[in-house]
Every structure is written in structure tokens, then in C-alpha cells.
Amino acid sequence: MANVAPVSHGTAAAHSNPEAARKWYKRFSGIRKRLIYGQLYKPLKSDDSIRLLRLEPGKGDDPIVCTLQPTGLRGNHQPYEALSYVWGSRNSFGEITCNKQKIIIGKNLRHALHRLRKPGSPRMIWVDALCINQDDPRERGHQVRQMHFIYKKAAKVLVWLGKDHYGEAHDAFSTICSIANTCNVKKWIPRPATFRETTRGTLPPDTPEPPPLDSPLWEAVQSLFYNEWFVRMWVIQEITLASSADMIWGDCEIDWKWVGISVDHIRQDTKLHALLDSRNLQNAYFMHYICGQNLDRNPNSQPFLHLLDWARSFDVSDPKDKIYGLLGFPTKYTSLEKGSVFLEPDYTLDIHEIYTEVAYKIIQQDSTLDLLSFVTHDHKSILPSGELQFEFPSWVPDWSQKIALPYMPFVDLRDATKALEACIKACLKKGDGPRTVATTITAGRCEHGWIIRNEERHLADFAAFLLELDPDWLKDSWPEESEYLTELAEDIGNADRSKEALWRYTCYRTPFFTKKGKLGIGPGAMQDGDLICVLFGSQVPFVIRTEGDHYRFIGECYVGDIMEGEAIDMWEAGSEEVVEKVFEMR
């Protein structure tokens, strides 16, 4: 909820003491409930109505004064800019005057309004915390439905990253521009990247080339990507729907385009990626990628299911917003221009109802069971009793659950090594060779997540990784093939590629053998006696568990022969080893 409340004229503007702030906020919360809707917010008159914030001019320590003005989004609407920011701590407040009454708002928002107001003319801005009555769930739902148009029709989106407390913004934006200009030479983008400072105007980067890796300038870039803005769920549509966007950090500004181009370059540069990789950087790349998809013209390019999965690493204060925060994107089966959305946002519904309805809609619309591959039941789902804990129906993905994979610079491969060691020992007993282990342990995928096309290179990478872990491992595990594997690793192997693939596919998964001796890898919550089935409408096999007269869904798995269509071939041939059955999944 927005930290908005009426305050008396004699109350201090802000509290730095958290306990005092809480008491102060609690004192006035009752007044807020009684007065704020009637005095600050009046019901919006039409479906396309929104409120805009008219930010009055001011300088220095002048009080921040604004008014809320209703407007329509259809036709020739009033020009405005939209603010994208982080609400910040609920224990840190500031005071402004809105509609002639003093209210308290989050301090970070107050800093943004102070920075953005003009000295001589008003500025029209859309700000979610002020322009939406956050205490009215029906209005919240209605305005969420308008987000696509609010950000798309804004003249510009202003991204507020906060105050530049340590004077890093100049160095960070200058370095970003030097990276972008290096890319521009290759991509034939005519305009060179620049940034702006309030006192000096438009500036080129300090150096034409990115600094060396040991330069302290990279610390400023790290600080940029550590900003909380890069993990806030709502910013995905706020930045990707914008016709143009500026990122503002203290007194410095930069076009979002240059940040996106530089992130793309950083991900392709192995050393830079290792230096700067983080959840925030991955999120920045995701937003840059979506910006280039032009979803309005190509709504089929990214299914809603994939958007949900990619957005798992973003944070929300309300788990319902894991769904509602993406409704601004067009999909194959919706037309935002015609008023249809994937799901009607309704904040009065329970989270279980929302996630289950989303699962039903995705399966019905896509006519596949691809959704099941996004269900995660790992070892953390197991209760001390050994039973699985289910917050939702076992086949419904919990989109509020983060996929807790470590990022590459911080990967501790000891867990992967233990899984490998157990897998290799078991394979030796079964007589499986290194190719089987190399392919299965990464679920038949390479480091980029694609299906393995070059098995020889994948084997070479795997051998190079094993040699890096322990030079004797190949010789001890496969003595007859160790010489060939060593030569292959030295010739074309790359241990880092194998590490990346192992990181993706062994974290929180477990290797297993079927009763027929087939090697596979599956969810961490697997147990002895679980069943492997191929469900019609799915592309991968799944692990299920018998529970009374029904089944529980555990997760997808990889078993080489099944992935290659052996089970379907056996079913089509009428084999007695494959049984066709109807499963009731709960």
C-alpha cells in the first residue's frame, strides 16, 4: 500500500527514527481511513479515466505542492510523463501538500518529486502511489487493467533510481556510454551514447573505450545494477511499454536504451559477465530483451507462461502482483486495444484462486501441458515427516516461489560434485559410459538451455570440467576411455561451459535410476517408489506419486530413452510395458 495519510499542519515533515515513524503513522492511519477517500480521492467517472499529478514549480527547499487531476486516456488526452520508482521503506516518510491538504508519502517518492519538479512551470506526472486510491481494491484492479495504456501513452517514462549518496552516478553512466558506443560501431547505430548532468548538460563518456577490469569505475557500475529498482516486479511493464525512458540517479540522467545495449554486451563478454553478474543484471537483460520483441505487433513471440517464469526473479509486496504485474503485455489470446486482458485483476480474490485460475487458462488456451514444467517441488518442499508440503494443487505453479539458483560467480559446485560422484559411481555399476552421464546430468541441454546439438563438444566440456575438479577422476572412472577423453578435453573442451550447464540443471535436482536401470535426473523431492509417466500434451516425462485414489504431481524429469520418444513408440506398437491410464492429479 502507498504510505499516504493526512497529517496536521503542526506535524514534523519526516521521522528518521523508525519507531517514532511507526507511532506517527499509526496515529494518523485512522484519520486516513475516514478522510482520505473523500478529500483526496473522488471516484473516477469512466472506464478510461485516470488521475494525473500536477506537480507545481518550486526551487530548493520550497514545499512540494501538487494536485490530482482526472483525465481520460482516449482521444487527445493531456500530455504527461509516468514515474517508475521503488516505494522504499514503509518506516521512512516525507510530507507534501496535495489537493491543499498535507499528506505523508514514502521518502523515496518525495525525493523523486523534489528532483523532478521544474523551477518555473508545472509538470504533469502519473505516479501509482498517489494517482491510484490504494485503499480501494476495486479501483486498484481497474487501474491495473489500464497499466498498458498508462505507460504506453506517456510522453516519457522517468525512472527514479534514488539519490546519488556516494557520487557514483557520473562514473556509472559514463562507463555505460563507453560500452554502448563500442557496440554502436559494430551495430551501426548512428547516434553516440551520452548522458546528462543537471549542472553541466549533455556529456560524452569520459573515455571512448570501456575501462580495464581492474578499474574502480566498475564498482560504480555494480552499484547501478545493485539498485532495488531492478528487482521490482512492476518495472518490467513500466520500462518495456515506454516509448522512451530516462533513468535518473541523483543529478545524472541516461537514456534506458544505452543501459540495455550495455547489458547485452556485458552478458556476451565472459570476464565482464563474471565481474558484474547478479540477479539484477539478469533482470535488466530480460527487460532489454522484451523491449526488442515489440509485443504489440508480435503478441505470439512470448507466451504469457514464459513471461511468468522469467518474472520469478522480481519482487512483489503482494503475491497477486506476480500475475497482475504482467497483464499489461498483449498475448496470443487477448487484445488490450479491444479491452480484453488475460485475466481480470481482482484484489478481493484469494491467491490460491488466482494461481489456480491462471493455470487452468494457460492449459486451455495453449492446449498443451507445458505449464507443468514450471512446477517446482524440490528438497525444500519436504516436511520433517518426509511428506511433501503443498501450498497449491500439486500441478499448479507457485509463481511467488523464486527459483533459488545461485549466479555463476557465487556457484558452489560441491553439491553438483556430490551428485556427479554419486551418479558416476552408480553408472559404473550399471555399465553406463561418460556420454550417458554427460548428457543426462544436464537434462540433455547445453549451457544456454538449448537441446544438445554437438554431443562431441558437450562431452569434451564435461571431461574438461572433471579434469579441473580432479585429474584422476576420468582415469579412475573410465580407464579405457580416459586417454581419449583427456585429449578431447584439451582439444575442444571448455570447463566453463560445462559449469554453466551443470549450474542450470543439477541445482536442487537429483539423479535416479528406474527399475529397468535407466539413468535420469529429476526434482529434488523425488522418493523411491515414485512413478514416471508421459502425459499426452506434454513434451517431457513427469514424476508423479500415488496418494490414495489419486496422484500428486512432483515435477518434470529427464530420462534419455524416454526423451527420444521410446515410450510413445512402445505405446504405438502396443507394448505391454507401457500402460495407458487416466490420472486424477490433485
PyMOL commands that set and color helices and strands:
alter all, ss='L'
color gray80, all
select helices_A, chain A and resi 18-39+107-116+128-131+137-145+147-152+169-187+217-225+228-231+235-240+256-268+270-276+279-291+304-313+321-324+336-338+351-366+370-374+379-381+408-410+414-430+434-440+455-469+473-477+482-492+495-506+560-563+566-572
alter helices_A, ss='H'
color red, helices_A
select strands_A, chain A and resi 5-6+49-55+65-72+81-84+93-98+101-106+123-126+156-160+195-197+201-203+245-249+252-255+509-513+519-523+531-533+542-547+550-556+558-559
alter strands_A, ss='S'
color yellow, strands_A
deselect
rebuild
show_as cartoon
